[in-house]
Amino acid sequence: MKDLSEFDVKGRRVLVRADLNVPLDGDVITDDGRIRASVPTIKELAGRGARVIVCAHLGRPKGEPNPKYSLAPVAKRLSELLGAEVPFAADVVGESAQGVVEALQDGQVALLENLRFEPGEESKDDARRGAFAERLAALAEIYVGDGFGAVHRRHASVYDMPLLLPHAAGRLVVAEVKVLEKLTDDLARPYVVVLGGAKVSDKLGVIGNLLTKVDRLLIGGGMAYTFLAAQGYEVGQSLLQADQLDQVREFLNEATKRGVELVLPVDVLAATEFAEDAEYEVVDATAIPADRQGLDIGPRTRELFAGKLADAETVFWNGPMGVFEFEAFSGGTRAVAEALIRSEAFTVVGGGDSAAAVRKLGLPEDGFSHISTGGGASLEYLEGKTLPGLVALEA
């Protein structure tokens, strides 16, 4: 991938595809991590005199304008982080966008409205997607791909745009790829992966691929109950993907065959309902009452997992250990995060809910070697898949 420094950007219109897909409560940003991660590339380009046009998506507005998914709050926060007003276009490639871009001066930064308000952005029709990419490309002279959280998508702003303009990878994408290369090609062992989150089906591919690489695999979160059920245990009302049981049994057998230590919860917090104030008790993971549901790993599991992380040299963590949004059921996720902070290993937090949990729980971000901005992109890379956005940047 070409480096930013290879381009003379002074006075030139540079379109930066960033990842600004942040969680909102109304128009209040509840986690600005992705915006902050995008700032270094934007600041560098502006500092070198570029006329920076930032584009990004937010949520899933399904190809049409929806005020709920407007990037207007992001423009405000980006202005605060850059210390300068960021003009905001009310559309993506229409009159407002064209006017905002034409008014840019050297060193200024503007933000376009949500890319996904345009049906061509996510279209599976190559011609339709390409036509939108051409309209977007007409706004700029150089393209910089810095939205790592979207590089696994074959979208117009991610895949088609680099084919239309001189292009380079942004600092965030370069940093993310270096970390993932370290997790695949340059491993220090023991290599331990911690997987959580709701569904086994979301991580089928990555589990299968990791079984050929890891020394130890710790499974928590909602997906753990399908693993427990696959071993014949009662999981009560806990999240269960019954259609994945056979696949999980294959994983268990494969782990044994390969000598991979696969570690499951030994106790859980079993609640009466899925609610923040639900009554709960600590029970053995192999004896969850039929009328209860596991919402977090228990105290013995927290100690067990911390012990399994203590001697690691490389750790990748993706997915919370419980419903961390509820304070009563955030202890397991906190315990894993704190074990990583204590560790001397190369520790990578794999984006998505894991990164959000670190910030929500008030843990120091510099306590980890790297916090990724792209949960899905990171997992697909580790799964061995080809990421369209990276392929386009390498062209």
C-alpha positions in Angstrom: 0.0 0.0 0.0 1.2 3.5 -0.8 2.2 5.7 2.1 0.7 9.2 2.6 4.1 10.7 2.5 4.4 9.8 -1.2 1.9 12.4 -2.2 2.3 16.2 -2.4 -1.1 17.2 -1.0 -0.8 20.9 -0.6 -3.7 22.7 -2.2 -5.2 19.4 -3.4 -8.6 18.0 -2.5 -8.0 14.8 -0.6 -11.0 12.5 0.2 -10.5 10.5 3.4 -12.7 7.5 3.9 -12.8 7.3 7.7 -14.7 5.1 10.1 -16.9 7.4 12.2 -19.6 4.8 12.9 -20.0 5.8 16.6 -22.9 4.9 19.0 -25.4 7.7 19.5 -28.1 8.3 22.2 -30.2 10.7 20.3 -27.7 13.2 19.0 -25.2 12.5 21.9 -22.1 10.4 21.0 -21.7 7.8 23.8 -18.2 6.6 22.6 -16.0 8.8 20.4 -13.2 6.3 20.1 -13.4 5.9 16.4 -13.5 9.6 15.8 -10.4 10.1 17.9 -8.6 7.3 16.0 -9.3 9.1 12.7 -7.8 12.4 13.8 -4.1 11.7 13.3 -4.5 11.1 9.5 -6.9 14.0 9.1 -4.6 16.3 11.1 -1.5 15.3 9.1 -3.2 16.0 5.8 -4.6 19.3 6.9 -1.2 20.3 8.4 0.4 19.6 5.0 -2.0 22.0 3.4 -4.5 19.5 1.9 -8.2 20.4 1.4 -9.5 17.5 3.4 -12.9 16.0 2.6 -13.9 13.3 5.1 -16.6 10.8 4.3 -18.0 8.0 6.4 -21.1 5.9 7.3 -23.2 5.7 10.4 -25.6 2.9 11.2 -27.8 1.2 8.6 -30.1 3.8 7.0 -30.7 1.4 4.0 -29.8 3.8 1.2 -32.0 6.8 2.0 -31.7 9.9 4.2 -32.7 9.4 7.8 -32.1 12.1 10.4 -31.5 9.4 13.0 -28.3 8.5 11.3 -27.0 12.0 10.4 -23.3 12.6 10.9 -24.0 16.1 12.1 -23.1 15.2 15.8 -19.9 13.7 14.5 -19.0 17.0 12.6 -19.4 18.8 15.9 -17.1 16.4 17.8 -14.6 16.4 15.0 -14.5 20.2 15.1 -13.7 20.0 18.9 -11.0 17.5 18.4 -9.3 19.4 15.6 -9.7 22.7 17.2 -11.3 24.2 14.1 -14.7 24.3 12.6 -15.5 21.4 10.3 -18.1 22.5 7.6 -20.7 19.8 7.2 -22.4 19.0 3.9 -26.1 18.2 4.1 -25.8 15.6 1.4 -23.1 13.3 0.0 -22.5 14.3 -3.6 -25.2 16.9 -4.2 -25.3 20.6 -4.2 -24.4 21.0 -0.6 -21.4 18.7 -0.8 -20.2 20.4 -4.0 -20.5 23.9 -2.4 -18.8 22.9 0.8 -15.9 21.3 -1.1 -15.5 24.3 -3.5 -15.3 26.6 -0.5 -12.5 24.7 1.2 -9.2 26.5 1.7 -5.7 24.8 2.2 -5.6 23.1 5.5 -9.3 23.0 6.1 -11.4 19.9 6.8 -15.0 19.3 5.8 -17.3 16.3 6.5 -19.9 14.9 4.0 -23.3 13.5 5.2 -23.7 9.7 5.8 -22.5 7.7 2.8 -25.2 5.1 3.3 -27.9 7.7 2.6 -26.9 7.0 -1.1 -28.2 3.6 -2.4 -25.1 3.2 -4.6 -22.8 3.0 -1.6 -23.8 -0.5 -0.6 -25.2 -1.7 -3.9 -24.3 -5.2 -5.0 -24.8 -4.1 -8.6 -21.3 -3.2 -9.8 -22.5 -0.6 -12.3 -24.7 1.2 -9.8 -22.0 1.2 -7.1 -19.4 2.3 -9.7 -21.6 5.2 -10.8 -21.9 6.5 -7.3 -18.1 6.1 -6.8 -17.5 8.2 -9.9 -19.7 11.0 -8.4 -17.8 10.8 -5.2 -14.5 10.7 -6.9 -15.4 13.9 -8.8 -15.1 15.8 -5.5 -11.4 15.0 -5.0 -8.0 14.5 -6.6 -6.5 12.0 -4.1 -8.1 9.2 -2.1 -7.0 8.1 1.4 -8.4 4.9 2.8 -8.4 5.2 6.6 -11.7 3.5 7.6 -10.4 0.2 8.8 -13.7 -0.8 10.3 -15.2 -0.9 6.8 -12.3 -2.5 4.7 -14.1 -5.9 4.8 -17.0 -4.3 2.8 -17.1 -4.2 -1.0 -18.7 -0.7 -0.9 -18.3 2.2 -3.3 -16.3 4.4 -0.9 -14.1 1.5 0.2 -13.5 -0.7 -2.9 -14.4 1.3 -6.0 -12.9 4.7 -5.0 -9.3 3.7 -4.9 -9.6 2.4 -8.4 -10.6 5.8 -9.7 -8.1 8.1 -8.0 -4.4 8.1 -6.9 -4.6 6.5 -3.5 -2.8 5.7 -0.2 -3.6 4.1 3.1 -4.1 6.3 6.1 -2.1 6.0 9.3 -4.9 4.1 11.1 -5.2 1.4 8.4 -1.4 1.0 8.2 -1.3 0.5 12.0 -4.2 -1.9 12.1 -2.6 -4.1 9.3 0.7 -4.2 11.1 -0.9 -5.4 14.3 -2.9 -8.1 12.4 0.2 -9.2 10.6 1.9 -9.7 14.0 -1.0 -11.8 15.1 -0.7 -14.1 12.0 2.9 -14.1 10.8 5.1 -13.1 13.7 3.7 -14.7 16.8 5.3 -14.8 20.2 3.9 -17.8 22.2 1.9 -18.8 24.1 -0.7 -17.3 21.9 -4.1 -17.0 23.7 -7.3 -15.8 22.1 -10.3 -14.8 24.2 -13.7 -14.8 22.4 -17.0 -13.6 23.8 -20.1 -11.9 22.5 -23.5 -13.2 21.8 -23.4 -15.7 19.0 -21.2 -18.6 17.9 -22.4 -18.1 14.4 -20.7 -14.7 14.2 -17.3 -16.3 14.9 -17.5 -19.7 13.2 -14.9 -18.9 10.6 -12.4 -17.3 12.9 -12.7 -20.1 15.5 -12.0 -22.7 12.8 -8.9 -20.8 11.5 -7.6 -20.0 15.0 -7.6 -23.7 16.0 -4.7 -24.1 13.6 -2.7 -21.2 15.2 -3.5 -20.7 18.9 -2.2 -22.4 22.0 -5.2 -21.6 24.2 -8.8 -20.5 23.4 -11.0 -19.0 26.2 -14.7 -18.8 25.4 -17.0 -16.6 27.3 -20.1 -14.4 26.7 -23.3 -15.6 25.3 -21.6 -17.9 22.8 -20.2 -20.0 25.7 -23.7 -21.5 26.4 -23.8 -23.2 23.0 -20.4 -24.8 23.8 -21.7 -25.9 27.2 -24.9 -27.3 25.6 -22.8 -29.1 23.0 -21.2 -31.0 25.9 -24.6 -32.0 27.1 -25.1 -29.5 29.9 -28.3 -27.7 30.8 -28.1 -24.0 30.0 -31.6 -22.9 31.1 -32.9 -19.8 29.4 -29.4 -18.7 28.4 -28.6 -17.7 24.8 -28.4 -20.8 22.8 -27.9 -21.4 19.0 -29.2 -24.9 18.7 -28.4 -25.0 15.0 -24.7 -24.6 15.8 -24.4 -27.5 18.2 -22.9 -30.0 15.7 -20.4 -27.4 14.4 -19.3 -26.6 18.0 -18.8 -30.3 18.7 -16.5 -30.5 15.7 -14.6 -27.5 17.1 -14.3 -29.3 20.5 -13.0 -32.4 18.8 -10.6 -30.5 16.6 -9.2 -28.6 19.6 -8.5 -31.9 21.3 -6.9 -33.3 18.2 -4.6 -30.3 17.8 -3.7 -30.0 21.4 -5.3 -26.6 21.7 -6.5 -25.9 25.3 -10.1 -24.8 25.0 -11.3 -23.2 28.2 -15.0 -22.7 29.1 -16.7 -21.0 32.1 -16.9 -23.1 35.2 -19.5 -20.8 36.9 -21.9 -18.1 35.7 -24.2 -15.4 37.1 -27.6 -16.9 36.5 -30.3 -14.3 36.4 -34.1 -14.5 36.6 -34.5 -12.3 33.5 -32.6 -10.2 31.1 -32.6 -6.9 33.0 -30.2 -4.6 34.7 -31.8 -5.1 38.1 -32.5 -8.8 37.7 -32.0 -11.1 40.7 -29.1 -13.6 40.1 -27.1 -16.3 41.8 -23.7 -17.8 41.1 -24.1 -21.3 39.9 -21.8 -24.0 38.3 -21.7 -23.6 34.5 -22.7 -27.2 34.3 -25.8 -26.8 36.4 -27.7 -23.7 35.3 -31.3 -23.8 36.5 -33.9 -24.4 33.8 -35.6 -21.1 34.6 -32.5 -18.9 34.7 -30.2 -17.4 32.1 -26.4 -16.8 32.3 -25.6 -13.1 31.9 -21.9 -13.1 32.9 -19.0 -15.4 33.8 -18.7 -16.1 37.6 -15.9 -15.3 40.1 -14.2 -18.7 39.7 -14.2 -18.3 35.9 -12.7 -14.8 36.2 -9.8 -16.2 38.2 -9.5 -19.2 35.9 -9.3 -16.9 32.8 -6.9 -14.5 34.4 -4.6 -17.5 35.3 -4.8 -18.7 31.7 -3.7 -15.3 30.5 -0.9 -14.8 33.0 1.8 -16.6 31.0 0.7 -15.4 27.5 3.1 -13.6 25.1 0.4 -12.7 22.6 -3.3 -12.1 23.3 -6.2 -11.3 21.0 -9.5 -10.5 22.7 -12.8 -10.0 20.9 -16.2 -10.0 22.6 -17.4 -9.2 26.1 -17.8 -11.9 28.8 -21.3 -10.9 29.8 -23.8 -8.1 29.4 -21.3 -5.4 30.3 -23.9 -2.7 29.6 -25.6 -3.8 32.9 -23.3 -2.9 35.9 -24.2 -6.1 37.8 -23.1 -8.2 34.8 -19.9 -6.3 33.8 -17.5 -8.0 36.2 -16.4 -10.7 33.9 -15.5 -8.4 31.1 -13.7 -6.1 33.5 -11.7 -9.1 35.0 -10.5 -10.1 31.5 -9.6 -6.6 30.6 -7.7 -6.0 33.8 -5.9 -9.3 33.3 -4.7 -8.1 29.9 -3.6 -4.8 31.5 -1.5 -6.6 34.1 0.0 -8.9 31.4 3.4 -8.2 29.8 2.1 -9.8 26.6 1.4 -8.1 23.3 -2.3 -7.5 23.8 -4.9 -6.6 21.1 -8.5 -5.6 21.8 -10.4 -6.6 18.7 -12.7 -3.6 18.3 -16.5 -3.5 18.4 -18.1 -4.2 21.8 -14.7 -5.1 23.4 -13.3 -1.7 22.7 -16.6 -0.1 23.8 -16.4 -2.0 27.0 -12.9 -0.8 27.8 -14.0 2.8 27.5 -17.4 2.3 29.3 -15.7 0.6 32.2 -13.2 3.5 32.5 -10.2 1.3 31.9 -6.9 3.0 30.6 -6.7 2.5 26.8 -2.9 2.7 27.0 -3.0 -0.4 29.2 -3.3 -2.5 26.0 -0.8 -2.8 23.1 -3.5 -2.0 20.6 -7.2 -1.3 20.5 -8.6 -2.0 17.1 -11.3 0.1 15.5 -12.7 -2.7 13.4 -14.2 -5.7 15.1 -15.7 -7.4 12.0 -12.7 -6.5 9.8 -10.2 -7.8 12.4 -12.1 -11.1 12.7 -12.3 -11.6 8.9 -8.6 -10.9 8.5 -7.8 -13.5 11.2 -10.2 -15.8 9.5 -8.0 -15.6 6.5 -10.5 -13.8 4.3 -9.5 -11.3 1.6 -10.6 -7.8 2.6 -11.8 -5.8 -0.5 -10.8 -2.4 0.9 -7.2 -3.6 1.5 -7.0 -5.2 -2.0 -8.1 -1.9 -3.6 -5.5 0.1 -1.6 -2.8 -2.3 -2.7 -3.8 -1.9 -6.4 
